């Protein structure tokens, strides 16, 4: 695939297309807490993700994400067609790379407002037809009716308004397009306040209080209005049983939302 039309005349810096002006507020807060948690990895480690050695930080969480990514990539592969896929909040690019590896004919776009990790993605994952985009999703001139699939892998919680987010994504989806939400929590309405308090205590303890401005808790009611398809449930007996055996399947749902007919 040649360079997409919407990226013509866009500044390219170290393999990253800059669609909107740089803003480091979120990035600085995010990298600060991720470094404390052991999520920031060198290029060699990133190149192997989601595979990690058992003695590496967050091994159990990476095993969980390995299961989730395999399920999703196999789902895309079963479509057996060339797809344009956008990952929202791609970070260091490991998941976009997993998609491209499983679906080599796909055109994959990873978007984030974390320029540091986007540059790492560009450096580590050098493949044709995979594009790294720095952009504020709500300010960038992204194409309409362009993507077959948009996926948010552990990233929906970084958007403050779920309704605004979904409506924005619908604009970019083709008429039969799909939004997929993976490895993110949703709560009953009565749980939101308590969940917010837990997060605030966590950020305070981690000396990362600024993250309270960027981490949000969404209610099931916000999702259910879109009649999502449930493609994975942690509540199935098999998945609960595997978790008891310390086989790290995700505790979160995998949801698919179809673009409504015009």
C-alpha positions, 0 to 999 in steps of 0.5 A: 500500500502506498502512503494513504492520501490523508497522510500526504503533506503530514510531517513525519518525525522518526517514523511518526506522522504528526497530525496535531501539535505536540502536547506532553501533559498526558504523556509525561503523567502516563510515562511517570506512572508506567515507569514506576509500575515496570511497564516501560521496556527496552526495544529488545523486550518490546520486540518480543511482546506479548511474550515476556520472561517469567522474571520480567515485571508484570509477567502475569498481566502480559500472559493475560494480554497474550491470550486476549491479543491471540483471540482478537487476531484470530478473529480478524484472520477468520475474516479472510479479507484485506482490512484497514485497522485502526488501533486507538492508544497503540503505545509502543506498538506491540498490539498493532504489530501482532495484528499485522503479523497475523493478518499480513494483508491488513493495513494497520494504523496505530494512533496515540498521543504518547510520542515517546512510545510511538517513536519506539514503535516505529523503531522496533516494528519496521513493516510495510503498511503499518503507520504510526500516528501522533494525534489528538483523536478529536482534533486530527483530520482523520478520514471518514468511512475509512476503517473496517475495524477500530480497536481499543486495547486497554485504552478506553479508560483514558477517554473521559466521555464514552459517548463522544468517543464512540460517535467520533469513531463511527464517523471514521468507520466504513458502513459495516465497520466494527469497534472492538473494546478489549481488556478495559473495565466497566462498572455498574453505576453504583460502583463508579464512585468507589472505583474512582476512590480506589484509583485516586488512592492508587495514584496518590500512593504512586506519587502520580496524582496527575493521572487522576485527570486522565483515567476515567471510569465508565458505566455499563449503561454507557455501553449497553445502549449500543447493543454490543456483541459479547465475544469473550466473557470472564464469567464463563465457567471455563475462564473462571476455572482457568483463572483459579489454575493461575492461567491468566485469562482476562478478567474483562469483557471483549465487546464489539459494537457495530456501526449503526445503519445510516 
